[in-house]
Amino acid sequence: MGLSRGLAYPDNQVFKLAANPKPVAHFLEAKEAGIVTRPVVLGPISFLPLGKADRGQTLEPISKLEDLLPLYIDEPVLVFDLALKVKAAFKPAYEKLGSLGAQGPYLTLATYFLDIVHKIDVLPAYIAFTASTSTYWVRTVSSSSLLHAPHTLASEKNLNPEVRDWFSFAVEKLDEVVTIAKAVTNGPAAIAIREQLEANAKSVQARASSKRTNDPAVKARQEAITPEMHTRKSPFPSRITEQTKHIQLPKARSPPRSIRSLSNQRSPRLSRLRRSLILISSSTVSPSVTTLSSTSVSVLLYVFTEKAWVQSYGSRCVRPPIIVGDISRPAPMTVKEPKYAVSISKKPMKGMLTGPITCLRWSFPRDDVHQSVQAQQLALALRDEVIDLEAAGVKVIQVDEPAPREGLPLRVGTEREKYIKWAVKSFRLSTAGVADSTQIHSHFCYSEFQDSFHAIAALDTDVLSIENTKSDAKLLKVFLDPKFPAHIGPGIWDIHSPRVPSKEEMIGRIEEMLQFLSPDQPCHRCQALPPEAAFSTCRLRARGIVLFSDELRL
C-alpha cells in the first residue's frame, strides 16, 4: 500500500541494460499470444531523485540522467515538489527520447495520484485519467496501474450481496474504462451505455444511504471527544519516574528489548494458522513465555494482531482489509492471551497493537468520508483496547505507527500540515487513556526522521523504537534535541534481512551508534534493541542472545 524504499547509489554507479531484459521478454511473450500490451517503465527523472547516495557517498542522483536515456514513460515525480535542477531536466531528456522519430515507439508521458502543478516544457502529450485504480469502489471511474486494486470480484464468493455491489476491482474497472470510452465515442444516450451509467449511480447512492455505512453510536462518541482525551495525565518527566518504579527495569544503559514478532518462518506461521482455527491453548502459550523469561530481555513482547491483512512493498503482497462503514470495537480483541501471559511470568509484559494511521494506510479506506474521520474512529477503538490491556496487567503497550508517511501529501503545503495535525491527534487519542505508570512505546520504520521530527515528538510516547540499521547512525542525532520528550531505542538488526550478521558486527553497530549519542544523556535514554530474529531459529540461538545482551549492558 505504499512506495518501496528508494535505491542507494555509490559514487561509481553504472547503469546498463541487462542481456535479456525481463520487460522486453514479457512484451514479446504477450505479443506472440496475440495480446498487444503497453509497456510501463518508471521514468528516469522519477527513478533517480527517489533514490539517494549510499552511505558515505556524495553522488547527486540526478547527475546520472544521461546514463539512463532513452526510453522511459511514467514520471510520477511530476506531482512532487521539485527542485529547479530536476524540473529543468525534463526538456532535454524528452527531446532526446523524441529524437528516435518515426523509428521509435509511440511515447506517452504519464503521471498519477495528483494534479501536475509544474510548468514543464516537454513534448506534446495527451494524458487522461478516467478510473480511480488506487481504490476498490464503484465510482465515476484507469488513473494508474491496476496493481493498486484487487484482481476481480469474480473470486469473492462470500461477500454480502449489498456490499459486493459497491465494489469495483481491477477487472471491473476495465469494464468502467470501456463504458467511459464508449460514452465519449458514441455519446451517453446510447441505451447500453445509459443503463451502465444508471447502475453505477444506483450503487453509489445505495452505499451512501445504507445502515452498514452509518452508525449513530460511533458518530455520537466522536462528537463527545474533548481536548483532554488527547493528552496524558502528566508530562513525560513525571511519567518516566512513575514507570521506573512501576515496571522495575534493570539499571542498565541499554536494557535489551524486542520491538516486534521474532520470526516469520514456518513455526510462527503454523501458530497463526492454529490460532485462526482456535487451536492455541495455554499449553502452547506457556513455553514461549517461559523461554523468553529465562533470557535477559527486559520486557516481554506478545504480538496482538487480528486479521492483519496488509500490503507491504516489492514482492510482499497480502490482502488489505476494506473499511466499509463507521468503525467500532464491539468487544476486546487481544486481551485474553496477554492476561494469561502476565499470570505466568514475573517480568513485565509488553503488548503490541497497530496504530490508527497505519491501520488506515494499510487498509482500503472509504472514499465517502474523510480519512481523518476514519482515523479518529480507529483511534477510539484502539483506545478501548489499550485501556483493557492495562487493566489486564500489561505494563508496557506498544502502539506501532510504521506507515504515517505513506499518507503524507506529496507536496509541501497546507494539506500536509492538516494531515500531520489529525494524524498526531489520532495517535494521542488512542494512547492517552492510560495511567502515568503505564509505558507507551511506538515503532517507526525506515524514514527521513529529520523531516518528521516535530510530528514524532508530538506523539508524546514514552519510548520510541526506530529502524535505523540501513541508515547512517548519525541520523540518531536528530533525537538528541533536548526538546524530544522520549527515550530512544535504535535497532541493530532488521528481522526482514535475509543475512544474519555476526555478534561482532552487531556490537560494532552499537559502538557506531554510541558515537552519536550524547554522554550527558540519562543512562536509560538509549535502549539498543537486540537482534530479535535470532529467536526464530531455535532455543539455543535464544540462549546465545542471553550472552550477547549481557555483553551489551554498559
C-alpha positions as CSV (number, residue, x, y, z in Angstrom):
1,M,0.0,0.0,0.0
2,G,2.9,2.3,-0.3
3,L,6.1,3.0,-2.2
4,S,9.2,0.9,-1.5
5,R,12.3,2.4,-0.3
6,G,14.5,4.2,-2.9
7,L,17.8,2.8,-4.1
8,A,21.1,3.8,-2.6
9,Y,23.7,4.7,-5.2
10,P,27.5,4.5,-4.9
11,D,29.6,7.3,-6.5
12,N,30.7,4.9,-9.3
13,Q,27.1,3.8,-10.1
14,V,26.9,2.3,-13.6
15,F,23.6,1.7,-15.4
16,K,23.3,-0.8,-18.3
17,L,20.6,-2.8,-20.0
18,A,20.5,-6.5,-18.9
19,A,21.3,-9.2,-21.5
20,N,17.7,-10.4,-21.6
21,P,15.5,-7.6,-20.2
22,K,12.6,-9.1,-18.4
23,P,10.0,-6.4,-19.5
24,V,11.0,-7.0,-23.2
25,A,10.6,-10.7,-22.8
26,H,7.2,-10.3,-21.2
27,F,6.2,-7.9,-24.0
28,L,7.3,-10.4,-26.7
29,E,5.6,-13.3,-24.9
30,A,2.3,-11.4,-24.9
31,K,2.7,-10.3,-28.5
32,E,3.2,-13.9,-29.6
33,A,0.0,-14.8,-27.8
34,G,-1.8,-12.1,-29.8
35,I,-2.1,-9.6,-26.9
36,V,-1.0,-6.1,-27.6
37,T,0.3,-4.5,-24.3
38,R,1.6,-1.1,-23.3
39,P,5.0,-1.4,-21.5
40,V,5.2,0.8,-18.5
41,V,8.6,1.7,-17.2
42,L,9.5,4.2,-14.4
43,G,10.8,7.4,-16.0
44,P,14.5,8.4,-15.4
45,I,13.6,11.7,-13.7
46,S,11.5,9.8,-11.2
47,F,13.8,6.8,-10.8
48,L,16.9,8.9,-9.8
49,P,15.5,11.5,-7.3
50,L,13.6,8.8,-5.5
51,G,16.9,7.2,-4.6
52,K,19.8,8.6,-2.6
53,A,23.6,8.5,-2.3
54,D,24.7,5.4,-0.5
55,R,26.2,5.7,3.0
56,G,29.4,7.7,2.9
57,Q,28.9,8.6,-0.8
58,T,28.4,12.0,-2.3
59,L,26.7,11.2,-5.6
60,E,23.8,13.5,-6.7
61,P,21.4,11.0,-8.3
62,I,20.1,13.4,-11.0
63,S,23.6,13.7,-12.3
64,K,23.4,10.1,-13.7
65,L,20.5,11.1,-16.0
66,E,22.5,10.7,-19.3
67,D,23.3,7.1,-18.4
68,L,19.6,6.2,-18.4
69,L,18.4,7.7,-21.7
70,P,16.5,6.6,-23.6
71,L,13.4,5.1,-23.3
72,Y,11.1,5.8,-20.3
73,I,7.5,6.8,-20.0
74,D,6.0,7.1,-16.4
75,E,7.1,10.1,-14.4
76,P,5.3,10.1,-11.1
77,V,7.7,12.6,-9.6
78,L,5.8,15.3,-11.6
79,V,3.3,15.5,-8.7
80,F,6.1,16.2,-6.2
81,D,7.6,19.5,-5.1
82,L,10.6,19.6,-7.5
83,A,14.0,21.3,-7.3
84,L,14.7,23.6,-10.2
85,K,17.5,21.3,-11.4
86,V,15.1,18.4,-11.6
87,K,12.4,20.4,-13.4
88,A,15.0,21.7,-15.9
89,A,16.0,18.1,-16.7
90,F,12.6,17.2,-18.4
91,K,13.0,19.2,-21.6
92,P,16.5,17.9,-22.7
93,A,15.6,14.3,-21.5
94,Y,12.4,14.1,-23.5
95,E,13.9,15.9,-26.5
96,K,16.4,13.1,-26.6
97,L,13.7,10.5,-26.2
98,G,11.8,12.1,-29.1
99,S,14.8,12.1,-31.3
100,L,14.0,8.5,-32.2
101,G,11.3,9.9,-34.5
102,A,9.4,7.6,-36.7
103,Q,11.8,4.8,-36.0
104,G,10.9,4.7,-32.3
105,P,7.7,3.6,-30.5
106,Y,4.8,6.0,-29.7
107,L,5.6,7.6,-26.3
108,T,3.1,8.5,-23.7
109,L,4.2,10.6,-20.7
110,A,2.1,9.8,-17.7
111,T,1.9,10.7,-14.0
112,Y,-0.7,9.9,-11.4
113,F,-2.2,10.3,-7.9
114,L,-2.2,14.2,-8.0
115,D,-2.5,17.1,-10.4
116,I,0.5,18.4,-12.3
117,V,1.3,21.8,-11.0
118,H,4.7,22.4,-12.7
119,K,5.1,24.2,-16.0
120,I,7.2,21.6,-17.7
121,D,8.2,22.2,-21.3
122,V,8.2,18.8,-22.8
123,L,7.0,17.1,-26.0
124,P,3.2,17.3,-26.6
125,A,1.4,14.6,-24.6
126,Y,-2.2,13.7,-24.1
127,I,-2.9,12.5,-20.6
128,A,-6.3,11.3,-19.5
129,F,-7.3,9.9,-16.1
130,T,-10.6,8.0,-16.1
131,A,-10.9,5.3,-13.5
132,S,-9.5,5.5,-10.0
133,T,-7.3,2.4,-9.8
134,S,-6.0,3.0,-6.3
135,T,-9.4,2.3,-4.7
136,Y,-11.9,-0.5,-5.0
137,W,-15.2,1.4,-5.0
138,V,-17.7,1.7,-7.9
139,R,-17.5,5.3,-8.9
140,T,-17.2,7.6,-11.9
141,V,-14.1,5.8,-12.5
142,S,-7.8,3.9,-15.1
143,S,-5.6,6.7,-13.5
144,S,-2.6,4.5,-12.6
145,S,-1.5,0.9,-12.6
146,L,-4.2,-1.6,-11.7
147,L,-1.8,-3.3,-9.3
148,H,-3.2,-1.0,-6.6
149,A,-6.6,-2.7,-6.8
150,P,-7.7,-6.3,-6.0
151,H,-7.9,-8.6,-9.1
152,T,-11.6,-9.3,-9.6
153,L,-14.8,-9.6,-7.7
154,A,-15.4,-13.0,-9.5
155,S,-13.1,-14.6,-7.0
156,E,-15.1,-13.3,-4.0
157,K,-17.7,-16.0,-3.2
158,N,-18.7,-14.9,0.4
159,L,-19.2,-11.2,0.1
160,N,-22.6,-9.9,1.3
161,P,-24.6,-9.1,-1.9
162,E,-25.3,-5.5,-0.7
163,V,-21.6,-4.7,-0.1
164,R,-20.5,-6.6,-3.2
165,D,-22.5,-4.2,-5.4
166,W,-20.4,-1.3,-4.0
167,F,-17.1,-2.7,-5.1
168,S,-15.1,-2.5,-8.3
169,F,-11.8,-4.4,-8.5
170,A,-9.3,-4.3,-11.4
171,V,-11.2,-6.4,-13.9
172,E,-14.4,-4.5,-13.2
173,K,-12.5,-1.2,-13.5
174,L,-11.6,-2.2,-17.1
175,D,-15.3,-2.5,-17.8
176,E,-15.7,1.0,-16.4
177,V,-13.0,2.3,-18.7
178,V,-14.7,0.7,-21.7
179,T,-18.0,2.2,-20.7
180,I,-16.5,5.7,-20.5
181,A,-14.7,5.2,-23.8
182,K,-18.0,4.2,-25.5
183,A,-19.7,7.1,-23.9
184,V,-17.1,9.5,-25.3
185,T,-17.2,7.9,-28.7
186,N,-21.0,7.3,-29.1
187,G,-22.5,9.6,-26.6
188,P,-24.0,8.7,-23.2
189,A,-27.5,8.5,-24.7
190,A,-26.9,5.0,-26.2
191,I,-29.2,2.6,-24.4
192,A,-26.5,0.1,-23.2
193,I,-24.3,2.9,-22.0
194,R,-27.1,4.7,-20.3
195,E,-28.1,1.5,-18.4
196,Q,-24.5,1.0,-17.2
197,L,-24.2,4.6,-16.0
198,E,-27.5,4.4,-14.2
199,A,-26.5,1.2,-12.5
200,N,-23.3,2.9,-11.4
201,A,-25.1,5.8,-9.9
202,K,-27.6,3.5,-8.2
203,S,-24.7,1.6,-6.5
204,V,-23.2,4.9,-5.3
205,Q,-26.5,6.1,-3.8
206,A,-27.2,2.8,-2.1
207,R,-23.9,2.9,-0.3
208,A,-24.5,6.4,0.9
209,S,-27.8,5.6,2.5
210,S,-27.0,2.1,3.8
211,K,-27.2,1.3,7.5
212,R,-24.0,-0.6,7.1
213,T,-22.0,2.6,6.5
214,N,-23.6,4.8,9.1
215,D,-23.5,4.1,12.9
216,P,-25.2,6.8,15.0
217,A,-23.4,5.5,18.2
218,V,-20.0,6.0,16.6
219,K,-20.8,9.5,15.5
220,A,-22.1,10.4,18.9
221,R,-18.9,9.2,20.5
222,Q,-16.8,11.2,18.1
223,E,-18.9,14.3,19.0
224,A,-18.1,13.7,22.7
225,I,-14.3,13.8,22.3
226,T,-12.7,16.5,24.4
227,P,-9.2,18.1,24.2
228,E,-8.3,16.3,27.4
229,M,-8.7,12.9,25.7
230,H,-5.7,13.7,23.5
231,T,-3.3,14.4,26.5
232,R,-1.6,12.1,29.0
233,K,-2.3,12.9,32.7
234,S,1.3,14.2,33.3
235,P,4.2,15.3,31.2
236,F,7.0,12.9,30.2
237,P,9.4,13.6,33.1
238,S,6.8,12.8,35.7
239,R,5.6,9.7,33.8
240,I,9.0,8.2,33.4
241,T,9.6,8.4,37.1
242,E,6.4,6.6,37.8
243,Q,7.2,4.0,35.1
244,T,10.6,3.3,36.5
245,K,9.1,2.4,39.9
246,H,6.1,0.5,38.4
247,I,7.9,-1.6,35.7
248,Q,11.2,-2.0,37.7
249,L,13.5,-2.3,34.7
250,P,17.2,-3.2,35.3
251,K,19.5,-0.3,35.9
252,A,21.4,-0.6,32.6
253,R,22.2,1.9,29.9
254,S,20.9,-0.5,27.3
255,P,18.2,-2.8,28.6
256,P,17.6,-5.1,25.6
257,R,14.2,-5.0,24.0
258,S,12.4,-6.7,21.2
259,I,10.2,-4.4,19.1
260,R,8.1,-7.0,17.2
261,S,7.5,-10.6,16.4
262,L,10.7,-12.7,16.4
263,S,10.2,-14.7,13.2
264,N,8.3,-15.1,10.0
265,Q,9.3,-18.7,9.5
266,R,7.3,-22.0,9.4
267,S,6.7,-22.4,13.2
268,P,5.1,-18.9,13.8
269,R,3.1,-19.2,10.6
270,L,1.7,-22.5,11.7
271,S,0.9,-20.9,15.1
272,R,-1.0,-18.2,13.3
273,L,-3.0,-20.8,11.4
274,R,-3.8,-22.7,14.6
275,R,-4.9,-19.5,16.2
276,S,-7.3,-18.8,13.3
277,L,-8.7,-22.3,13.8
278,I,-9.0,-21.7,17.6
279,L,-6.4,-24.4,18.4
280,I,-4.0,-22.4,20.6
281,S,-4.3,-23.1,24.3
282,S,-2.4,-22.3,27.5
283,S,-0.1,-25.2,26.8
284,T,1.2,-23.5,23.7
285,V,1.5,-20.0,25.3
286,S,3.4,-21.1,28.4
287,P,6.6,-22.5,26.8
288,S,7.2,-19.3,24.8
289,V,6.7,-17.1,27.9
290,T,9.0,-19.4,29.9
291,T,11.7,-19.3,27.3
292,L,11.6,-15.5,27.0
293,S,11.5,-15.1,30.8
294,S,14.8,-17.1,31.0
295,T,16.6,-14.5,28.8
296,S,17.8,-11.1,29.7
297,V,15.3,-9.4,27.6
298,S,13.8,-6.8,30.0
299,V,10.3,-6.6,28.8
300,L,8.5,-9.4,27.0
301,L,6.6,-8.9,23.8
302,Y,3.3,-10.5,22.8
303,V,2.1,-9.8,19.3
304,F,-1.6,-8.8,19.1
305,T,-2.9,-8.8,15.6
306,E,-6.4,-9.6,14.5
307,K,-6.8,-10.4,10.8
308,A,-4.0,-8.0,9.9
309,W,-4.2,-8.2,6.1
310,V,-1.9,-5.6,4.7
311,Q,0.2,-4.9,1.7
312,S,3.9,-4.1,2.2
313,Y,6.2,-3.5,-0.8
314,G,8.0,-5.1,-3.6
315,S,7.0,-8.8,-3.8
316,R,5.3,-8.7,-0.5
317,C,1.6,-8.9,-1.4
318,V,-1.3,-9.6,1.0
319,R,-4.9,-8.7,1.3
320,P,-5.7,-5.3,2.9
321,P,-8.9,-5.1,4.9
322,I,-11.7,-3.0,3.4
323,I,-13.3,-0.2,5.5
324,V,-16.9,-0.3,4.6
325,G,-18.7,1.8,7.3
326,D,-18.2,3.5,10.6
327,I,-15.6,1.8,12.8
328,S,-16.2,0.5,16.4
329,R,-14.9,-2.2,18.7
330,P,-17.8,-4.5,19.9
331,A,-15.5,-6.4,22.4
332,P,-11.9,-6.7,23.5
333,M,-9.8,-8.2,20.6
334,T,-6.4,-9.2,22.2
335,V,-6.8,-9.2,26.0
336,K,-7.3,-12.9,26.7
337,E,-3.8,-14.1,25.7
338,P,-1.7,-11.4,27.4
339,K,-3.8,-11.6,30.5
340,Y,-2.8,-15.3,30.8
341,A,0.8,-14.5,29.9
342,V,1.0,-11.9,32.7
343,S,-0.2,-14.5,35.2
344,I,2.7,-16.9,34.4
345,S,5.7,-14.5,34.3
346,K,7.2,-12.3,36.9
347,K,8.6,-10.0,34.2
348,P,6.6,-7.1,32.8
349,M,4.7,-8.0,29.7
350,K,4.6,-5.7,26.6
351,G,1.6,-5.8,24.4
352,M,1.6,-4.6,20.8
353,L,-1.1,-3.1,18.6
354,T,-1.1,-1.3,15.3
355,G,-1.7,2.4,15.4
356,P,-4.7,4.2,13.9
357,I,-2.8,5.8,10.9
358,T,-1.1,2.5,10.0
359,C,-4.4,0.7,10.2
360,L,-5.9,3.2,7.9
361,R,-3.0,3.4,5.4
362,W,-2.7,-0.4,5.2
363,S,-6.4,-0.8,4.5
364,F,-8.6,0.2,1.6
365,P,-10.3,3.3,3.2
366,R,-13.7,4.7,2.4
367,D,-13.9,7.4,-0.1
368,D,-17.2,8.9,1.1
369,V,-15.8,10.0,4.5
370,H,-12.6,12.0,5.0
371,Q,-9.7,9.9,6.2
372,S,-9.3,12.0,9.3
373,V,-12.8,10.8,10.4
374,Q,-11.9,7.2,9.8
375,A,-8.6,7.6,11.7
376,Q,-10.4,9.1,14.7
377,Q,-12.8,6.1,14.7
378,L,-9.9,3.7,14.7
379,A,-8.3,5.7,17.5
380,L,-11.3,5.3,19.7
381,A,-11.5,1.6,19.1
382,L,-7.7,1.3,19.9
383,R,-8.1,3.5,23.0
384,D,-10.6,1.0,24.4
385,E,-8.2,-1.9,23.7
386,V,-5.2,-0.1,25.2
387,I,-7.2,0.6,28.4
388,D,-8.3,-3.0,28.6
389,L,-4.8,-4.3,28.2
390,E,-3.7,-2.0,31.0
391,A,-6.4,-3.4,33.2
392,A,-5.2,-7.0,32.3
393,G,-1.8,-6.2,33.9
394,V,0.1,-5.3,30.8
395,K,2.6,-2.6,31.9
396,V,4.1,-1.7,28.6
397,I,1.9,-1.2,25.5
398,Q,3.5,-0.6,22.1
399,V,1.3,1.1,19.5
400,D,3.1,0.9,16.2
401,E,2.9,3.6,13.6
402,P,5.3,2.5,10.8
403,A,3.3,3.9,8.0
404,P,2.3,7.6,8.7
405,R,4.5,8.9,5.9
406,E,2.5,6.8,3.4
407,G,-0.4,9.1,3.9
408,L,1.7,12.3,3.8
409,P,0.6,14.6,1.0
410,L,3.3,14.5,-1.7
411,R,3.6,18.3,-1.9
412,V,4.6,20.6,1.0
413,G,1.8,23.0,2.0
414,T,-1.5,23.4,3.9
415,E,-2.7,19.9,3.1
416,R,0.4,18.3,4.5
417,E,0.1,20.4,7.7
418,K,-3.5,19.4,8.1
419,Y,-2.6,15.7,7.7
420,I,0.1,15.8,10.3
421,K,-2.2,17.5,12.7
422,W,-5.0,15.0,12.5
423,A,-2.6,12.0,12.3
424,V,-0.9,13.1,15.6
425,K,-4.3,13.7,17.3
426,S,-5.5,10.3,16.3
427,F,-2.4,8.6,17.8
428,R,-2.6,10.5,21.0
429,L,-6.4,9.8,21.3
430,S,-5.6,6.0,21.1
431,T,-2.9,6.1,23.8
432,A,-3.7,8.9,26.3
433,G,-6.3,7.0,28.3
434,V,-3.8,5.1,30.5
435,A,-2.2,5.9,33.8
436,D,1.2,7.6,34.1
437,S,2.8,4.3,35.3
438,T,1.9,2.5,32.0
439,Q,4.6,2.9,29.4
440,I,3.6,3.7,25.9
441,H,6.0,2.6,23.1
442,S,5.9,3.2,19.4
443,H,7.9,2.0,16.5
444,F,8.8,3.7,13.2
445,C,10.2,2.0,10.1
446,Y,12.9,3.5,7.9
447,S,12.2,7.2,7.4
448,E,13.8,10.5,6.9
449,F,13.5,11.4,10.6
450,Q,14.7,14.9,10.1
451,D,11.6,15.7,8.0
452,S,9.2,14.4,10.6
453,F,11.0,15.2,13.9
454,H,8.3,17.6,15.2
455,A,5.5,15.3,14.3
456,I,7.2,12.3,16.0
457,A,7.8,14.4,19.2
458,A,4.2,15.5,19.2
459,L,3.1,11.9,19.6
460,D,4.1,12.1,23.2
461,T,5.3,8.4,23.5
462,D,7.4,7.3,26.4
463,V,9.8,5.1,24.3
464,L,10.3,5.3,20.5
465,S,11.9,2.4,18.7
466,I,13.3,3.1,15.3
467,E,14.6,1.0,12.5
468,N,18.0,2.6,11.8
469,T,20.0,-0.4,10.6
470,K,20.2,0.7,7.0
471,S,20.8,4.4,7.6
472,D,23.8,6.3,8.9
473,A,24.0,6.2,12.7
474,K,24.3,10.0,12.6
475,L,20.6,10.2,11.9
476,L,20.2,9.5,15.6
477,K,21.5,12.9,16.3
478,V,18.1,14.4,15.4
479,F,16.7,12.7,18.5
480,L,19.4,14.2,20.8
481,D,17.5,17.5,20.8
482,P,16.6,18.3,24.4
483,K,13.1,19.1,23.2
484,F,12.5,15.5,22.2
485,P,10.4,14.0,25.1
486,A,11.0,10.3,24.9
487,H,13.5,7.5,25.3
488,I,15.1,6.2,22.0
489,G,15.6,2.6,21.0
490,P,17.7,2.4,17.8
491,G,17.6,-1.0,16.2
492,I,20.7,-3.0,15.4
493,W,19.2,-5.6,13.1
494,D,16.1,-5.9,10.9
495,I,14.2,-9.2,11.1
496,H,13.5,-8.8,7.3
497,S,17.1,-9.1,6.5
498,P,18.0,-12.5,4.9
499,R,21.5,-12.2,6.2
500,V,22.3,-13.0,9.9
501,P,25.1,-10.7,11.0
502,S,27.7,-11.9,13.4
503,K,27.8,-10.9,17.0
504,E,30.9,-8.8,16.4
505,E,29.2,-6.9,13.6
506,M,26.2,-6.1,15.8
507,I,28.5,-4.9,18.6
508,G,30.3,-2.7,16.1
509,R,27.0,-1.3,15.0
510,I,26.1,-0.4,18.6
511,E,29.5,1.2,19.1
512,E,28.9,3.3,15.9
513,M,25.6,4.5,17.4
514,L,27.2,5.4,20.7
515,Q,29.4,7.9,18.8
516,F,26.4,10.0,18.1
517,L,24.7,9.7,21.4
518,S,25.4,12.4,24.0
519,P,27.3,11.2,27.1
520,D,25.3,13.7,29.0
521,Q,22.0,11.9,28.4
522,P,20.4,9.9,31.1
523,C,21.7,6.3,31.2
524,H,18.3,5.0,30.1
525,R,17.8,7.3,27.2
526,C,19.2,5.0,24.5
527,Q,17.8,1.4,24.5
528,A,19.8,-0.7,22.0
529,L,17.5,-3.4,20.7
530,P,18.7,-7.0,20.5
531,P,18.6,-9.0,17.2
532,E,15.1,-10.3,17.7
533,A,15.2,-12.5,14.7
534,A,17.8,-14.7,16.3
535,F,14.9,-16.2,18.3
536,S,13.5,-17.6,15.1
537,T,16.0,-20.4,14.7
538,C,15.9,-22.4,17.9
539,R,16.2,-22.2,21.7
540,L,20.0,-22.4,21.5
541,R,20.0,-19.3,19.4
542,A,17.8,-17.6,22.1
543,R,20.3,-18.6,24.8
544,G,23.0,-17.0,22.6
545,I,21.1,-13.8,22.9
546,V,21.4,-14.0,26.7
547,L,25.2,-13.9,26.5
548,F,25.1,-11.3,23.7
549,S,22.8,-8.9,25.5
550,D,24.7,-9.3,28.8
551,E,27.8,-8.0,26.9
552,L,25.8,-5.0,25.7
553,R,24.9,-3.8,29.1
554,L,27.1,-0.7,29.7
